[in-house]
Amino acid sequence: VQLQASGGGSVQAGGSLRLSCAASGRTFSRRVMAWFRQPPGKEREFVAGLRWSGGSTYYTDSVKGRFTISGDNAKNTVYLQMNSLKPEDTAVYYCAADDSMIIFTSTEKYDYWGQGTQVTVSS
């Protein structure tokens, strides 16, 4: 599976961005797709995940109500709509895929990663 992330940029606090992650390759290897982020000087952390079968989603507490993960099966693309952005959302955002049926929050559980896309939120 190859993952191509895009859509990062710089916005002011309160603004919005939409990230996209296009997947190619073996579809069974991306039963779950997720977004992680790595703030400057910190470890990579889980943001949101989507299980294609059934459409289940899961979010880390800090983004609930502000971020929405969704997918377009026809385009093999998963999105992360980010609203009401805060300076603490500043990070490099990564998409990941796994062939499990469970939305894991640990980076170790994901076998496939896209390149990062920078999101910078200024106050």
Disulfide bonds with the S-S distance in Angstrom:
Cys21-Cys95 2.12
